[in-house]
Amino acid sequence: MTHDLILFNIGQLLLPESNGKPLKGEDMNRLRVLNSAAIAVKDGLVSWIGSTEEAERLLAHEKRNAKGKVVSPGLVDPHTHLVFGGSRENELAMKQAGVSYLEILAKGGGILSTVHATKNASAKVLFDKAAFHLERMISFGVTAIEAKSGYGLDDETELKQLRVIKQLHNSYPIRLVSTFLGPHAVPAEYKGREDMFLEKMIQLLDVIKEEKLAKFADIFCETGVFTIDQSRQFLMKAKEKGFGLKIHADEIDPLGGTELAVSLRSASADHLVAASDEGIACLADSDTVAVLLPGTTFYLGKDHYARARKMIDEGTAVALATDFNPGSCVTENLQMIMSLAALKLKMTAEEIWNAVTVNAAYAIGLGGNAGIIKAGKRADFVIWDVPNYHYIPYHFGVNHAESVYTEGKKRWEKVRRGSIQLSSAREGRNL
């Protein structure tokens, strides 16, 4: 067989592995690494994996020298709020001056500001803005992304966000998984009538399903937002209609959102900064992935991070995500999150790599198909300009990606001497 591409002289080839389930406990600290490796691509799929010496005997239309660099699967970002209008940089000075979030909210800021901007933005404006952020994510080595709605809080705007996500999915050669987060907050006009608002969001599920606008449904279960009972009601209705489940759980108070996620067999429970010991024990006995968002804790200036070490040591499957959004974590850089996981969550390099590849894929329904390099699977991978895989969590705040591939094609490349060249990260768009 003649391969389309052979990438050889790979210094370290990272091959995260799982047996049909997310990695848990001690297995998260295991990472298969091949030295002096090579991979081949045929028709957009990985067609062969072996040594550089073996690769010399293979035929290919094109051979590329990795020059001893690290190659990993494309990263997976399993929790983002990609599509939104406006920005909130004006709130940073207010926060620095000690103005509380509730005070900012009362002045029309906070999430209400983003909701207002998103409602007033056209679909084209939202698409172009989200495309800018998405292309930046790709440049950081991400090839599969989850994107939520949640900045509409009404039928029209929620559907507008979801349709933009679908358009992005159809425009870019990456995997983009959509989540409906209509119950992200309670609109001011529904304060004291939260059940009525929730019913509106439940009714919207049928339209979303008919148009195939979302794979998952999500809800913000937290003090002052939606209760455990309300969250259970919404998620059970979504499950009945065929949606996968996610939940913003136990971010501030340990309400039991973690336990609820496990009881409903949710794909993931996200945030979990305040998850109880009982909740962590439940996670360890399940295949629900704990999606941790240390960038949010960092950006909000909090001292208490999710207890990743306890979770992993007790047998929980952990993934990492940016939580990219305009209010509480304004970064597209998943590599920075990897560094925070090392510094603040005390995760090992091996655990971190598994958390942004194979486990993150399971958190968004792509387990076994994304976050891996395996014969017969899509050839989504990154060449890293680093000496070894420990280096990325160690050297923080910069972009270590040299080039990003999806389906065996180069989509982004960093050109040396300070200039950046983007090569068709989006089909039909000159980047």
N, C-alpha and C positions, 0 to 999 in steps of 0.2 A: 504494500500500500504506500502511496505517496501522500504524505501529510501536507497540509496547507502551511503550517508553521512549526518549526522546532525552536524552542528557547533553551539554550544550553549554557553550561558554565555558571549554573546557579550556585552561589555560595551556600545558602541555606534555603531549602524548599520546605515551607511549613504545610503540614498535612493534618489539620484537625480532623478527628474521626469520632464517630458515634455509632451506636448499634440501634438506630431507629428511634432514639430518644435523646433529649438534651443531656449533656454531661453534668454529673452531680458529684458533690463531695470530692474525694480524692481523685476521681477521674478528671476533674477540671484542671488538675496540676500536671496532667500528662499531655505532652504535645509531640507528635511524631515529626522529626526533622531529618531530611535527607541532605547530605553534603555532596558537593560536586554533582548536582542533579540536573535533570533535563525534563522538559515536558513537550508533548506534541499536541497540535490542534488540527482537527479535521471537521469541516462543516460546522464550525462554531462550538464544537464539543472537545473536551479533553480526550485525546485518542490514545495516549501512551504516557507513562511516567517511568523514568529510570535514571541511569547515570549518564553523565556527559560522555563517558567512554562508549557506552552502548549507543548513544545517539549518533555517533560518527558513522554507524553502519546503516542508519535509516535515511530514506529519501524524503525530501520536502521541497516545496516550491520556494520556501524562504527559511533561512536559518538566522537566528539572532543570538548574539553573545550577551549574556547577562553580566559578564565581567565580574563574577564573584559576588554579586549582590544578593540580597534577600528577596525571595518571592513568596507571597502569601495569597490565600484566596482574597477576593474582593471583600472589603469590610461590609458589615450589615449594621445599619442604624435603625433599631426597632422602636423608636419613640421620638417623633418630631411633630411640630405644628408648622408645617412647611408653608401653607397658604394663608396669608393674612394681609390686611391693608395697613398702611402707615408704619410708624415706628414710635418709640417712647423714650428717646434719649433725654428728653426734657425732664423725665421723672428721676433721673439719676442724681441730679443736684438736690432735688427734694429729699430723696432718701438719705443722701449724705448730711443734710441739715436736720435729720431726725424726724422727718414727717412720716407718720405711719402709713401703711398700705391702705387702711380704712379711710384715713384722711385724704389720701390721694384719690381713692375711689369716690369719695364724696365730692371732690372737685371735678369729677368727670374723667378722671384718669384710670389707670389700671386696666383691667380687662375690658371695662366699658369703653375706653378710648379705642382699643383695637376693634371691638365689635362695631363701633360707629364707623371707623375707617373702612372696615371690611364691607359693611353694608353699602357704603357710598362708592366703593370702587367697582369699576366694570370688570367683567370676567377677563378681558384682555389685559387690563392693568394688573389684576391679580396673577394672571398667568406669567406675564413678563417679570414681575417681581419674584415670584416663586422660582422661575427658571434661573434667574440670577443666583439665588441661594442654592438651588439644586446643582448647578454647574460647579459652584464652589465646593459642595459636598463631594462631588465626583473627583475633584482635584485632590481632595484629601484621602482618596482611596476607597470611597464608599461606592458599592455597585448594587446594593439593595437597600431600600428605604421604606419605612412606614410613615405615612402622612395622615394627620387627623384634620377633621373639620373642627367646629366648636367655637368659631368667632362670628357666628351668625345669630344663634339663639332664636331664630325664626325659620320657617320653612324655606323661604326664598333664598336667603343668604347661605344657609347650610347646604342646600342643593347646589348653589353657585360654587361654593368651595369644593364640593365633591366632584362636580363636573370639571373643574379646573384640574383637580388631581388626576382624573381620568384622562384629560387631554395631555397632561404631562407624561403620564404612563405611555400614551400612544406616540409621543414625540421623542422620547429618549430611549436608547437601547439599554436601559437598566431595569431592574425589578422595582416597582413602586406599588406598595400595598396600601390600600385606602381604609381608613377607620372613621366611622361616624361617631363624633363626640358631641352630639347636640346638647346633652345635659352636662355642659362644661361649667355652667354657672346658672344662677337664677336671675332672669331679667327683672329689672326694678318693678315693672308692672305686674309681676307674678309673685312678689314677696308676700308671704302668707298664703299663697295659693300654689305652692310648689307642685302638688299632685296634679293640678290642672295643666301646668306647663309640661310635666313629665308625660301626661297623656298625649299632648300634642306631638311630642318627640316620638312616642311609641307609634302613633298613627303615621308618622313620616317614614317609618321603616319599610312600609309596603312600596312606596314610590322608589326608595333607594334600592330595594331588592329588584324591582321590576327593571330599573335602568342599569343594574349591575354597577352601582356607584361605590360600594364598600364591601369589604370582606369581613370586617370586624365592627362591633359596636362597643362603645366605651362610655364610662360615666365617672364623674368626679365625686367620689364618696368621701366627704369630709365635713367637719363641723362648719355650720353656716352655709353648706351647699346642699348635698343630698345625703340622707340618712342611709343606714344599712338596709332598712326595709324598703325604702324607695329604690335604692340601687338594685336590690334583689328583684323587685318587680320589673324594672326596666330590662335588666339583663336576661331574666327568664323569658320575657316576651321576645327579646331579640334572638335568643337561642331557639325558641319555637319557630321563628321565621327563617332559621338557617344561618344566622350570623355566628361567626366566631366571637369569643368574648375577651375583653380586656377591662381593666379597672384601674383608675387612679386611686390608690389605696393607702391609707395610713401615712399620709405625708406629714401631717402636723400632729394629729391626735390618733391614738390607737383605738379606732372605733370597731375594728374587726373586719375591715375590708380585705385584709389578707386571707383570713379564714373564709370569707364569702367567695373570694376568687377560687380558692381550692375546692370548696363545696360545689361550685358550678362548673368545675373543670375548665376554668378559663385558660386561654393560651398563656396569659401573663398577668401578673400583678405588678404595678409600676409605682415607683417612688419608694415606699416602704421605710422611710426614715424613722417612723414611729411604730413600726411593726412590733408586736408583742412577742415574748418568748413562745407563747402558744401559737401565734401565727407563724412564726419561723418553723416550729415543729410540724405544723400542718404542711407547709411548703416542702419540707424534707420528705414527707410521705406522699408527695404528688409529683406530677410532671409539669405543673404550672411553673413557668419561668419567672424568677424575680428580676425584673428589669430595673436596674439601679441608675440613678441620674445624679452623679456627684457634681456635675457642672452647675446644677441648679442650687444645690447647697452652697457651693463656692460663690456663685454670683450673688446670692442673697445675703452673704456674709454670715452664715450660720456656722456654729461650731460642731453641731451634732450631725454626723453623716450616717447613712444607712449602715447597719451592722453586717457588712459583707463577710467579714472574717467568721463571725458566728454562723451565718447562713451556710457558707461553704463547708465549714468544719462539721456542721450538723447534717449535711447531705443535700443542700438545696442547689438547684440549677440556677446560676446567676448569669445575666447578660448585662451589658452596658449600652447606654444610649446618650445622645446629646441633650434631648429634650429641647431642641432648637425652637425658640419662640421669642416674641418681642418683649416679654416682660420679665421673665425670671431666668432665662439662660440664652443669651444672645451670641451663640457660636455655632458654626457649621463644622467645627474641627473635632472629629471623633478621636483623632490622635491626642488632642489635649485631654480628652476624657480618659484616655488610657493612662496618661501620666497622673491625673488625679486619682485614678483607681489604685495606682501604686503608692502614692503619697498619703492619701486620706483613707482609703478603704483597706490598705495593707494587703492587696492582692499580689500574687506572684506574677511574673511575666507570662508564664504558661497559662495561668488562670485568666489573665487579661486577654490574651489572644483568643482563647476559646470563647470568652464572653462577648467578643465583637465579631465572631465568625459563626461557628456552628450553633452555639446557644442562642445568639441573637436571631438566627434564621428560624429556629423553632418557635421563638416568641412571636413571629409574624406569619406562621403557617408555611414557611419555606424550608422546614427541616429536611435535611437530606438532599436538598436541591440548591441551596445557596450557602455561602460561608465555607465551602469545601473545594478542594481540587481533587477530582476523582474521575477516572476513565468513564466516559459515557455521560458526564455531567457538563453543564455549560462552562465554557472556558472564560470565567471571570476571575482575573487575578491582577495583582499589583507588583511592580518591581520597585523595591525600596532602596534608596541611596544611603544605606546604613551598613555597618560592618557585621552586625548580628541582630537577632530579633529582640534581644534585651535592650537595644539602644533606643527604640522609640519611646517607651515609657520613661526612660532616663533623661532624654534630651527633649524638653517640653516646649510647647508654644510655637513651633515652626512646622513646616510641611516637609516630611521626609519622603513623600512619594516621588518617584522619578517618572513613572508612566503607569497608566491605568488602562486595563483591557477589559472589554466585555465581548463575549462570543468570539474570543480570539483576535479581536480587532483593537488596535490602539485608539483610545478615545480621548486621552489627555496625556500631554507630555510636558515636563518641566525642562526648559532650555537653560543651560548654564549662563553665567555672567549676568544674572539678574533679569533676563527677559523670559517671558512666559509665552508659550505657544499652545493654544488649544486646538485639538484636532477632532472635529465632528463628535463632540460629546452628545450632541443632539442631531438626529437625522435631518438633513436639509437645512441646517442652520450654521452659518459660518461664524464660529466662535472667535 
